[in-house]
């Protein structure tokens, strides 16, 4: 039997790179919650985008049908991904592009480094890309003596400040204008020392800075929002036009893209070009959409490469109940409506992908056995706002619960000493598995009064329940359960009737 | 109609007056209420926390308690428990490969209703004052709760019923669709984020100027009420079943009354007093 290597190894390879949290979510969240400025910035920004999205979504009478269509296309892609990748490869190659398969972050970074060196360059311009952030490309290239310049304005701000993005659409969501001015003055060579913090002056400074880079760079690196299998076309959707400069000016263009970004055909793009801008920026249409198919002699980049990245996607695809997380089109609608993200910001999630989608995608890509990410599926109250907002209908709450069960199972497999939660759940299962046992335990309810003060409130609980009483009282339980009342009431009625 | 009451574990153990109010409402409408004695809990806590093997006996128990054909429909005064029965039980049975349990759980789920859905969709209640005699002359606000709103799509059913209670002044709650931060074990595992969400919810409740916050989920109300109590707020919480059951003759406790402990909710009018 012959086999074609499609970047889909039979044994799942988990992802590497910026996919891991370095500390458990509750701990990171606590630190971020202390940052009042961050919470104010996030609250304001997410509410603004949230309201805009609702307005433009309401304009479309067929929004639900569009979501259905988007979800169906993505499900179809996942069902025949190897075949579509092969078709895409054939078409992309036939039009002068070169495909490189990367199993993980390390392989992808190495491929990009070799391509940049082969082009004789030691600096590259970049259009904002989640995939290259995921594999930590900028940091890797820097170690290899290659400078990567981000050209998306927000991404540039974050990069100049040696910070990490905290939102996938608005990476600098946590910074204000005067902070940005200070960063420019400090980090941009040749910047006007009298720079003010008016948006126009800041944009002008960034434009002058970037123009020099665009005109000198020989190599550009991009991500891709979509890849169309039937024509071998790549697509980038953006707001500023800096991406288009990257995609058209340099001689060599290297795109790094996750294998899940594929769409079967050019016509499928119609659905996603409606879903994506409305869900992400709350706009009817994004300002710039660039599509390129291979190489055109004398026009645009003459060396066109695509690195197809697995980095845990095969493993996610193999998870029948989690795989629809790969439908994600990185619109950020879920994080903009998430009450947990709104209060903690993106850094608490520890990965390139924050918010509800990050809470499922990161552990799916790295495996739930990766301890750093095992706390992520619990970073949700399961309120369901993310599912309602998702343009491709990823049932995030259901996948969160699925991953929690995987985590419980994995910890059980490691035969660790059961924690308080495990013991409590087992006891509750025994009790709640029978009405008779529940009735028996409820007989002890009046004892709960002992824990309460004279005001009938419980203000301090032990063990895992202590989290509750950190900010909440618990009412003292009643003297009699409903069940008990019902039985007594009906016994009385029965005996009266008999009498 | 013969209606089986699923009291839910929190209501049964912590808020028995909510279940008694539910019985009162249904009996006042002339229906026969039964309480399947084998019932315990819907298993939502186990399911949502990922303890699937521990959830199985709980779900099986619920299905066994409620699959009797001796009643027409089942009702629970809780959106999240009904959502669990309708959306999670069959899923769990499927995931452990128990096809028989899946079929039975689907059947039970299909005839289980959240209280406001039963009242409006099946029993035709459009005016609580006229049809139930509901009277609660206080200024209240209402929190819709995520599971009722998003999984059961209850829409305005609960608020519409409250609006028709005689004397009741319903203040709209800003950002009503935001989660209160309870989320079951989320409130323990991510206690800080949960508390931050609760603080915002309670600030919105306070801003309405209402004396009381009502809702359809005892657990959310326990969370909200617990936070308000810790803040020293005078605003209390009360399940919508108790407001609907409240009449001039047998009023529900007014806002601010201490609940729990030895005190019971006011005696509620039942079949015996019709």
Interface residues (C-beta under 8 A of the other chain):
Chain A: X25 X26 X29 X30 X33 X39 X321 X339 X340 X343 X344 X377 X378 X379 X380 X381 X382 X383 X384 X385 X387 X388 X398 X401 X403 X404 X405 X406 X407 X408 X409 X421 X422 X425 X426 X428 X429 X430 X431 X432 X433 X434 X435 X436 X437 X438 X442 X445 X449 X452 X455 X456 X457 X459 X464 X465 X467 X468 X470 X471 X472 X473 X474 X475 X476 X477 X478 X479 X480 X481 X482 X483 X485 X486 X487 X493
Chain B: X7 X9 X11 X12 X13 X14 X15 X16 X17 X19 X20 X35 X36 X37 X38 X39 X40 X41 X43 X45 X46 X47 X48 X49 X50 X51 X52 X54 X55 X57 X58 X60 X61 X65 X91 X95 X146 X147 X150 X151 X177 X178 X179 X181 X182 X183 X184 X185 X186 X187 X188 X189 X190 X191 X192 X193 X194 X195 X196 X197 X198 X199 X222 X223 X225 X226 X227 X229 X230 X258 X259 X260 X261 X262 X263 X264 X272
